[in-house]
Every structure is written in C-alpha cells, then in structure tokens.
C-alpha cells in the first residue's frame, strides 16, 4: 500500500468526526497554561506511600543573608563598639594568635578564627560628625573545630557595616542603592556553609560577645523588616548508582524538568552540564518561580536543582564524597530569580526548599525512606535526622501530564498540517536528527529551502528555533513523531488490514473518535480471545470477554504504559463503556530487545479504574 493510498483510507475513516474532535482539542491547547490536577497528584502520592511515613532529612549547605539589626535606643552603639575593638591597637584584647580555639561550645562546636580572612576597609559612607571621614566595614571568618576542620567546611563569614539614614558619599552625593529612610543600626552580611538557619543569630551573638559587645544588640527581635535572604540551599547525598540511574542523563529527572520548563510560554530557565570526567560531574537545571509553581503550587521564587560531585571525584578521600549531592538552591545570582525573600519568610522558604527537593526525588522514583540505601550520610547530612515541625506536601509526578499535553500538541499539529510528501520528509528528518540550519535541513531531506519554510510554518508550535537552527521542541515530541510515522509504516505492511479495518474493529469506538484515533496510531491488530486464551483466572466469568491488542511500536514497559494511559484518557473522552472494557484487554508488544511481552491494559481498584497504572476514572 502506498503512502497516498493509506492517507486516502485514513481520511475516509475519520473525516466525519475529525472537525468536532479537533475543535475540542484546540480549545484545550489554546490555553497556554498546562492544567495540572494537583489535588489528584496529592491523592496519588498518599495512595502510593503512607501519609505518615518517615521521610529522609535534608541538610542546609549554603546560606547567605543581609541582616539589619535596628533599635531606636541602640542607634549606632553596636557599630561604635565594634569599631573600638576591631583595630590593631586593641587587637590583643579579643584575639590571641596562639589561641587555636576562639569560641567554645557554640551551636554544638568549638570555633576557630580564620586569620587570613579577618579584615577591615573603608565602606565609602561619609561619617558626618564622627571625627573621621568614612565608616569602616569589618569582616570576621570562623570555622568549626570538627572532623572536617582541615577542609573548613562548616564555616561563616560575617561582614559588619553601619546603617544610617540618607547615606552619602564623602563628596556629599546620595548613595542611591541605600533607602533614604534607612534606620540607624548595624548591618550584618552572612555567608555560611553547613550551618542551620536557626543557628545563624546564635552564632552572631556569640561572635559579638567574644568581641566584647552586648549580645542584646543582635537579638532576633531587632532584625528589621528590610532584612533579606539572597541564597539558601539544602541537599541530600545520593548513592552514585542511584543518581546515574534516576537523576542525570537523557530522560532522567533533570532532563525532564528542563523539558517541562521549555514547554511553557513565558517561562525562563537554564540547563548546564559537565560530564567530562564522570557522568553527572555537574548537572543543573534552573527554573523560574512560575515554572516551579506550576509543578508545586505557591513556590516563592525560582530555584536551581543540581547534582554534582566534588572537584576531583575519582580522588575522594572519604567514602561519602565518592557519591554526589542533589541540592536545591534559591539564589539571586542568576537572571532567572528576581525575587528576594524576606527574613520573616525564611522558615517558609526552608520548608519549600525541602518540600520541592523531596518531591523531585519522588518524581525520580527514589525511595524517600531514610533507612533506604539510596542515601549516603556524610559529616553533616544524616538521612535519619529530621527536625521538621510540619508535614510536607508531596505530589505524584506532574510531568506525565505535561508529556501528554505535549504529545497532544504533536499529534494535533501532524493531523492538521496537511503535509505534502516532500514536507513530510522534512518532519521525518527533524525527528531523526538534532537541530540544524535551514540549508542543511533542506539538503538532508532532499528538498528545496522553500519546502522547508512551508513545513516549518505548518508545524510551528512544535518547532524550536535557536540561533538560526531548527529542531523539534523536545525529546517527547521527537519520540511522538517517530512513533507516528513508525505506525504508518507498520500499517502499510499489514496484509488485508487497512487503516479503516483497524478502526472498524476497535472496541465499539465510533469513527473519528479520540479512542479510534488512538487505535489507529498504536494498534496493529486486534481480536477477541477465547476463555482458554484469556489472562482471566479463577472462574469462567473472569475468563470471558477478553480482547487482545497487538501494538505496532516497540518500547520499554514504562514507555508502553504511557501509551496505554493516553489510550485510557482517549477512551474516557469517547465513551465510559470503552474504558470499562479496557479492564479485560490484553496488550502484546515487542520490547527494545525484540522480545514479545504481554500486559493487561487496565484494572479496577474499588470504584476507580486505572489504565497503565494511572487512575483514569
């Protein structure tokens, strides 16, 4: 059967209902936002895992903030006290280089001062009426005397600056970056690693006390509302094999998150990778606030999810550091995060970071039980330690709904495009390869450049053009188009079974209906099974009424279940009776190794019906 003959039969089989169906689909796709059923995902998560299950802990890695301590009674007293202590003349009173330990038993550790990082400099703010030209700024760096003291990994650098209203430079000009109504007080910039948020103010007060300052200057109640967090990261450490199997690489968690962000109009993001030395040496995806909020409602800011090893992973001296961290970071040091988080909201930010990180792990099918061997403890991360005061909101993977949305876009575009044979070659060439320039695409497809332009215009919603190169928007759409044309080739090879025959033999599916279209796309043949052939067990009642579908595409079990889920949704849209019949449908397919497999399409759980493991009704 030629391609033209096939398409004639295809058009005749679905034309009556095509217009009505396409209008319904177009209404869905006209909405730029992907409609994700978060309540349903939440219920699926609870169903899969007990609601009160134990969840792995996380560890704070990086924390950075600009804190302003202000009190009308204190004004600049804390700054003046610091200035009196922090100079060479009075240096001996607060620091003796022969003393290794500078502070004892603070936040569970003794602390050593990092002599190479203590410093002070002119801050450029005019010090009117003070007897000196400008206010100096001061820096103190400390690290914990713990098992990792040699590497200085639990550490904090504190910079102290004055806070004055209507701040000016020595020449009298206003400093525009500082608000005119800034209160008198002292500003503390915090840059810390492996220190919990609840330890930050305790550590600041301990440093103040060691410098001879009154601790009440730095009481938590004196933190001004303008105080901001500008970086916060939490992490877990994963077994290297788990990370390579589920987190990094094509089709894995980071790749799927990238595809999600890229599929949404108005979203911003970035994907970076470095697999030069080992797989997953550094892989990171950054999504903007709106993209994260589409996955999990109410996210406060854009965030970066990154999986990374130490600088020289093959030279790890500790067993734990041979395995990568998976870290979620809020930071304002990139163009995809515009939102500063107030200090007042730091606890909410901490919860959201933990919640989002654990959701990502769940979407990657990582067992979240802290006793599970997926996690590797290190000097600071202990999966068994969990100090959460409230439950986290865990959702089933929402990206499967996104993939179905993208596949609908691809199918609709191909159905509506009315491509000529030469334009079809352009689309097939794109699905077989990566991005390429117009000229190279025309040469590879053996068509003219004008044919390329016409084809691209007809399927523009599934095309991505970057720096003059053309490609399909993502791997989901590329795979869907390959399946589409593989199905056509398989139909053409059928002897005595045309496209129209397949539709007419479908399980009571009206011509042109969504389920009939699904049958046409994926099913090579179908037949009724005798009780002896059926998978039914236990009684004749269970053995009767079975149908066998033989799929015309190869795939893994996961890929085939996704196809079945799409079939279940198409059945629900066509006729609930067809959905009921899928519970007695045996599906045969060939896996990627060429081995024939068989699974049951649907199942009933109470009043719910699942197809491909996904609750449809």
C-alpha positions in Angstrom: 0.0 0.0 0.0 1.4 3.4 -1.0 1.5 6.4 1.4 -1.1 8.2 -0.7 -3.5 5.2 -0.6 -3.0 4.9 3.1 -3.9 8.6 3.7 -6.9 8.3 1.5 -8.2 5.5 3.7 -7.1 7.4 6.8 -9.1 10.5 5.8 -12.2 8.4 4.9 -12.1 6.6 8.2 -12.1 9.7 10.5 -13.4 12.6 8.4 -16.9 12.6 9.9 -15.7 13.3 13.4 -12.4 14.9 12.8 -13.6 18.5 12.8 -15.5 18.1 16.1 -12.6 16.4 17.8 -10.0 18.9 16.6 -12.1 21.8 17.8 -12.3 20.2 21.3 -8.6 19.6 21.3 -7.8 23.1 20.0 -9.9 24.6 22.9 -7.6 22.8 25.3 -4.4 23.8 23.6 -5.5 27.5 23.2 -4.9 27.8 26.9 -1.2 28.5 27.2 -1.0 27.0 30.7 -0.8 23.3 31.3 -3.7 22.3 33.5 -2.2 20.1 36.2 -4.5 18.4 38.7 -2.5 18.9 41.9 -5.3 17.5 44.1 -5.3 14.3 42.1 -1.5 14.1 42.3 -1.6 14.6 46.0 -4.0 11.7 46.4 -1.9 9.5 44.2 1.2 10.3 46.4 -0.7 9.4 49.5 -2.0 6.2 47.9 1.5 5.2 46.9 3.1 6.0 50.2 1.6 6.1 53.7 0.8 9.7 54.7 2.7 9.3 58.0 5.7 7.6 56.5 9.3 8.5 57.6 11.0 10.9 55.2 14.7 11.5 54.8 16.1 14.5 56.4 18.0 17.2 54.5 21.0 19.4 55.3 21.5 23.1 54.9 24.5 23.7 52.7 24.8 27.4 51.7 23.0 30.2 53.5 23.5 33.9 52.7 21.6 36.9 54.0 21.7 40.7 54.6 20.5 41.3 58.1 19.8 44.7 59.6 19.7 45.0 63.4 18.0 48.2 64.4 16.6 49.7 67.7 15.9 53.4 68.4 17.6 53.1 71.8 20.8 51.5 70.3 21.2 53.6 67.1 24.9 53.2 66.2 26.1 51.9 69.6 26.8 48.4 68.3 28.9 49.8 65.4 30.9 52.1 67.6 31.6 49.3 70.0 32.8 47.1 67.1 35.0 49.9 65.8 36.7 50.3 69.2 37.6 46.6 69.3 38.4 45.9 65.7 41.8 47.6 65.1 45.4 46.9 65.7 45.7 48.9 68.9 43.1 46.8 70.7 43.6 43.6 68.8 45.2 41.8 71.7 42.1 42.1 73.9 39.9 40.0 71.7 42.3 37.7 69.7 45.5 35.9 70.5 47.1 34.2 67.5 48.4 31.5 69.9 44.9 30.5 71.0 43.6 27.9 68.5 40.0 27.9 69.8 38.4 31.3 69.6 34.9 30.4 70.8 33.9 27.3 72.8 30.7 25.3 72.7 28.6 27.4 70.4 25.9 25.6 68.3 27.5 22.3 69.4 31.1 23.1 68.3 34.2 25.0 69.2 35.2 27.6 66.6 38.5 28.7 65.1 39.0 32.2 63.6 40.2 32.1 60.0 43.1 34.7 60.4 43.5 35.0 56.6 40.0 36.4 56.2 39.8 38.9 59.0 39.9 42.4 57.5 38.5 45.9 57.6 38.3 48.6 54.9 36.6 51.9 54.1 33.0 51.4 53.2 32.6 54.7 51.3 29.8 56.1 53.6 30.5 59.6 54.8 30.8 59.6 58.6 29.4 63.1 59.4 30.2 64.4 62.9 32.2 61.3 63.8 35.8 62.7 63.7 36.8 60.5 60.7 35.9 60.7 57.1 34.1 57.4 56.3 32.7 54.5 58.2 34.9 51.4 58.1 33.5 47.9 57.4 34.7 44.8 59.2 35.0 41.1 58.4 35.4 38.1 60.6 35.5 34.5 59.4 35.2 31.4 61.6 35.0 27.7 61.1 34.1 24.7 63.3 36.7 22.6 65.0 35.0 19.4 63.9 36.1 16.3 62.0 36.2 18.4 58.8 38.2 21.3 60.3 41.1 20.8 57.9 38.8 21.5 55.0 36.9 24.3 56.8 33.5 23.1 55.6 31.3 24.3 58.5 32.0 28.0 58.4 30.7 31.5 58.4 32.0 34.8 57.2 30.4 37.9 58.8 30.7 41.4 57.5 29.6 44.3 59.7 28.5 47.7 58.3 26.8 50.7 59.8 23.2 51.6 58.9 22.4 55.3 58.6 19.5 57.2 57.0 20.1 59.4 53.9 23.6 57.9 53.4 26.0 60.0 51.3 29.5 59.7 49.8 32.4 61.9 51.1 31.6 64.3 48.3 28.1 64.8 49.6 26.2 62.9 46.8 23.5 60.4 47.8 24.2 56.7 47.8 21.2 55.7 45.6 21.4 52.0 46.5 20.5 52.7 50.1 17.0 53.9 51.1 16.7 57.4 52.4 14.7 56.3 55.5 17.1 53.5 56.5 17.2 53.4 60.3 20.2 53.7 62.4 21.7 50.3 63.3 24.2 47.7 62.2 24.1 45.6 59.1 25.5 42.0 59.1 26.1 40.2 55.8 26.1 36.4 56.5 27.9 33.9 54.2 27.8 30.4 55.7 28.1 26.7 54.9 26.7 23.7 56.7 25.1 25.9 59.4 21.4 25.7 60.1 19.2 28.8 59.8 18.2 28.6 63.4 21.9 28.7 64.4 22.7 32.0 62.5 21.6 34.6 65.1 23.0 32.4 67.9 26.4 32.5 66.1 26.3 36.2 65.5 25.5 36.9 69.2 28.4 34.6 70.3 30.8 36.5 68.0 29.6 39.8 69.4 30.1 38.5 72.9 33.6 37.4 72.1 34.3 40.9 70.8 33.1 42.5 74.0 29.8 43.7 72.6 26.5 43.4 74.3 24.6 40.4 72.9 21.2 42.2 73.0 22.3 44.4 70.1 21.8 41.3 67.9 18.6 39.9 69.4 16.3 38.2 66.9 13.5 40.7 67.8 15.8 43.5 66.5 16.0 42.2 63.0 14.5 44.8 60.7 11.8 44.0 58.2 14.1 45.0 55.4 16.4 42.1 56.1 16.7 39.7 53.1 17.9 36.2 52.3 19.7 36.1 49.0 20.9 32.4 48.9 19.7 29.2 50.6 20.5 25.7 49.6 19.5 22.3 51.1 20.8 18.9 49.9 20.8 15.2 50.3 23.7 12.8 49.2 22.7 10.0 46.9 24.3 6.7 46.1 26.2 7.3 42.9 24.5 4.4 41.1 21.0 5.8 42.0 22.0 9.3 40.8 23.2 8.0 37.4 20.1 5.7 37.1 17.4 8.2 38.1 18.7 11.8 38.2 21.2 12.6 35.4 21.2 11.7 31.7 18.7 11.6 28.9 15.1 11.2 30.0 16.0 11.3 33.7 14.8 13.8 36.4 16.9 16.9 35.4 16.3 16.3 31.7 12.5 16.0 32.2 12.4 19.2 34.3 14.3 21.0 31.6 11.8 19.8 29.0 8.9 20.9 31.3 10.3 24.5 31.6 11.0 24.7 27.9 7.4 23.7 27.0 5.8 26.7 28.7 5.3 30.0 27.1 6.6 32.9 29.3 8.9 30.6 31.3 12.6 31.2 31.9 15.3 28.7 32.8 18.7 27.2 32.1 20.3 23.7 31.9 24.0 23.2 32.4 26.0 20.0 32.4 29.6 18.8 32.7 30.1 15.0 32.2 33.7 15.3 31.0 35.4 13.4 33.9 32.5 11.2 35.0 28.8 11.0 34.3 26.9 13.6 36.3 30.0 15.5 37.5 27.9 18.7 37.4 24.3 18.9 36.1 21.9 21.7 37.0 18.5 22.9 35.9 17.2 26.4 36.9 13.5 27.1 36.6 11.8 30.4 37.3 9.2 30.9 40.0 6.2 30.5 37.8 7.5 27.1 36.4 8.2 25.7 39.8 4.7 26.9 41.0 3.1 25.1 38.1 4.6 21.8 39.4 4.0 22.6 43.1 1.7 25.5 43.8 2.8 28.6 45.7 6.6 28.5 45.2 8.1 31.7 46.4 11.0 32.0 44.0 13.0 30.5 41.2 15.3 27.7 42.2 18.2 25.6 40.8 18.3 21.8 41.2 21.8 20.5 40.8 23.5 17.1 41.1 27.3 17.4 41.5 30.4 15.6 42.7 33.5 17.1 44.3 36.1 18.7 42.1 38.2 15.6 41.6 35.6 12.8 42.2 38.0 9.9 41.5 40.3 11.2 44.2 37.8 11.2 47.0 39.5 10.5 50.3 36.2 9.9 52.2 33.8 7.2 51.3 30.8 9.6 51.4 32.3 12.1 49.0 32.6 9.5 46.3 28.8 10.0 45.9 27.1 13.1 44.5 24.9 15.7 46.3 21.5 16.5 45.0 20.9 20.1 46.0 18.1 22.6 45.6 19.2 26.2 45.8 17.4 29.5 45.9 19.8 32.3 44.8 19.6 35.7 43.3 22.9 35.4 41.5 21.2 34.4 38.2 18.8 36.1 35.8 16.0 33.5 36.4 15.3 34.5 40.0 14.1 38.0 40.6 12.5 37.5 44.0 14.3 38.5 47.3 12.9 36.6 50.3 12.3 38.5 53.5 13.9 37.2 56.7 10.4 37.0 58.1 9.7 34.3 55.5 12.9 32.3 55.9 11.1 29.4 57.7 8.6 29.2 54.8 11.5 29.2 52.3 13.2 26.4 54.2 10.1 24.3 54.1 9.6 25.0 50.4 13.2 24.0 49.6 12.8 20.7 51.5 9.4 20.1 50.0 10.5 20.7 46.5 13.7 18.6 46.8 11.8 15.6 48.2 9.1 16.0 45.5 11.8 15.9 42.9 13.3 12.8 44.4 9.8 11.2 44.5 9.3 12.1 40.8 12.6 10.3 40.0 11.2 7.2 41.9 13.8 7.4 44.7 12.7 5.8 47.9 12.4 8.6 50.5 12.7 6.3 53.5 15.8 7.4 55.4 16.7 3.8 56.1 16.8 3.1 52.4 20.2 2.5 50.9 19.6 5.3 48.3 21.1 7.9 50.7 24.7 8.2 51.9 25.4 10.1 55.1 28.3 12.5 55.4 29.8 14.7 58.0 26.7 16.9 58.1 23.9 15.1 56.3 22.2 12.3 58.2 19.1 11.0 56.5 17.8 9.8 59.8 17.8 13.4 61.3 14.5 15.2 60.7 13.7 18.4 62.6 10.5 19.3 60.6 7.7 20.8 62.6 5.0 20.3 59.9 4.2 17.8 57.2 5.5 18.3 53.6 3.1 18.4 50.7 4.2 15.5 48.4 2.7 15.1 44.9 2.8 12.3 42.3 4.8 13.2 39.2 3.1 16.1 37.4 5.4 15.9 34.4 3.5 12.9 33.0 0.5 15.2 32.5 2.8 17.7 30.8 4.1 15.0 28.5 0.6 14.0 27.5 -0.1 17.7 26.8 3.0 17.9 24.5 2.1 14.7 22.8 -1.4 16.1 22.1 0.2 19.1 20.6 2.4 17.0 18.3 -0.5 14.7 17.2 -2.8 17.7 16.6 -0.2 19.5 14.6 0.5 16.5 12.4 -3.2 15.8 11.9 -3.9 19.4 10.9 -0.8 20.1 8.9 -1.8 18.6 5.6 1.8 18.0 4.7 2.9 17.1 1.2 5.3 14.1 0.7 8.3 16.4 0.5 7.2 18.4 3.6 6.7 15.1 5.4 10.4 14.3 4.7 11.3 17.5 6.4 9.5 16.5 9.6 10.9 12.9 9.5 14.4 14.4 9.1 13.9 16.6 12.1 12.6 13.6 14.2 15.7 11.5 13.2 18.3 14.2 14.0 19.1 17.2 16.1 19.0 20.9 15.4 20.3 22.2 12.0 20.3 25.2 9.8 17.7 25.6 7.0 20.2 24.8 4.3 21.4 21.7 6.0 17.9 20.5 6.7 16.9 21.0 3.1 19.9 19.0 1.9 19.3 16.2 4.5 15.6 15.9 3.5 16.5 16.3 -0.2 14.0 19.1 -0.7 14.2 22.8 -1.5 14.6 25.6 1.1 11.1 26.8 0.2 9.7 23.4 1.1 11.5 23.6 4.5 9.9 27.0 5.1 6.4 25.7 4.3 6.8 22.6 6.5 8.1 24.6 9.5 5.2 27.1 9.1 2.7 24.3 9.2 4.1 22.7 12.5 5.4 25.9 14.2 4.0 25.1 17.7 6.3 22.0 18.0 9.4 23.7 16.5 12.1 25.4 18.3 14.5 27.9 16.5 17.7 28.9 18.3 20.5 30.9 16.7 19.3 30.1 13.2 19.0 26.4 13.9 15.7 24.5 13.6 14.7 21.5 15.8 11.8 19.8 17.4 10.9 21.4 20.8 12.0 18.5 22.9 12.6 14.7 23.1 8.9 13.9 24.0 7.7 15.5 20.7 10.5 13.9 18.7 9.6 10.4 20.1 5.9 11.0 19.4 6.5 11.9 15.8 8.8 8.9 15.3 6.0 6.7 16.7 3.5 8.4 14.4 5.5 7.6 11.3 6.5 4.1 12.6 2.8 3.4 12.9 2.2 4.5 9.3 4.9 2.2 8.1 3.5 -0.7 10.1 0.0 -0.1 8.8 1.2 -0.2 5.2 2.9 -3.6 5.8 -0.4 -5.2 7.1 -1.8 -7.7 4.6 -5.6 -7.4 4.3 -6.0 -5.0 7.2 -6.3 -1.4 6.2 -6.4 1.7 8.4 -10.2 1.7 8.1 -10.3 -2.0 9.1 -8.4 -1.3 12.3 -10.8 1.5 13.3 -13.9 -0.5 12.4 -12.6 -3.4 14.6 -11.9 -1.2 17.6 -13.8 -1.9 20.8 -17.1 -0.2 19.8 -15.2 3.0 19.0 -17.0 5.5 16.7 -15.2 6.6 13.6 -13.1 9.7 14.2 -13.4 9.5 18.0 -10.4 10.0 20.2 -10.1 6.3 21.0 -10.4 5.4 17.3 -7.5 7.7 16.6 -5.5 6.2 19.4 -6.2 2.7 18.0 -5.1 3.9 14.5 -1.9 5.3 15.9 -0.7 2.4 18.1 -2.6 -0.8 17.3 -1.5 -3.1 14.5 -4.2 -5.8 15.0 -6.8 -6.8 17.5 -9.0 -9.8 18.1 -11.4 -11.4 20.7 -9.8 -14.1 22.9 -11.3 -17.4 23.8 -11.7 -18.2 27.6 -8.8 -20.6 27.2 -6.5 -17.8 25.8 -7.5 -15.1 28.2 -5.5 -13.9 31.2 -8.6 -14.2 33.4 -8.2 -16.5 36.4 -10.4 -18.2 39.0 -13.7 -18.6 37.1 -15.3 -18.7 33.7 -16.7 -15.2 34.4 -13.3 -13.7 34.7 -12.0 -15.6 31.6 -14.8 -14.5 29.2 -15.0 -11.2 27.2 -11.3 -10.6 26.7 -9.8 -8.7 23.8 -6.2 -8.7 22.6 -4.5 -5.7 21.2 -1.1 -6.0 19.4 0.8 -2.7 19.4 2.8 -1.7 16.4 5.5 0.1 18.3 8.4 -1.2 20.3 9.2 0.2 23.7 10.1 -0.4 27.3 7.4 -1.3 29.8 7.4 2.4 31.1 7.0 3.7 27.5 4.2 1.2 26.8 2.3 2.1 30.0 2.5 5.8 29.0 0.9 4.8 25.6 -1.8 2.9 27.5 -2.5 5.9 29.7 -3.1 8.0 26.7 -5.4 5.3 25.4 -7.3 5.3 28.7 -7.8 9.1 28.5 -9.0 8.8 24.9 -11.4 6.0 25.9 -12.8 8.2 28.7 -13.3 11.1 26.3 -15.0 8.8 23.8 -17.3 6.5 25.9 -17.0 5.4 29.5 -18.1 1.9 28.4 -14.9 1.5 26.4 -12.9 2.5 29.5 -14.7 -0.4 31.3 -13.8 -2.8 28.6 -10.1 -1.9 28.8 -10.1 -3.8 32.2 -10.4 -7.0 30.0 -7.8 -6.1 27.4 -4.5 -8.0 27.0 -1.8 -5.9 25.3 1.1 -7.5 23.4 4.1 -5.5 22.4 7.8 -6.0 21.5 10.4 -4.6 23.9 13.6 -2.8 22.9 15.4 -6.1 22.8 13.0 -7.6 20.3 11.3 -9.9 22.9 7.5 -10.2 22.9 5.8 -9.1 26.1 2.2 -9.1 27.3 0.5 -6.9 30.0 -3.1 -6.2 31.0 -4.2 -2.7 30.0 -6.5 -1.8 32.9 -7.6 -2.7 36.4 -10.3 -1.8 38.9 -9.5 -0.6 42.4 -12.7 -0.1 44.4 -14.7 2.4 42.3 -11.6 3.6 40.5 -10.3 2.4 37.1 -6.6 2.5 36.2 -5.1 2.2 32.8 -1.3 1.8 32.5 -1.1 2.3 36.3 -2.7 5.7 36.1 -6.1 6.5 37.6 -8.4 7.5 34.7 -11.8 7.4 36.4 
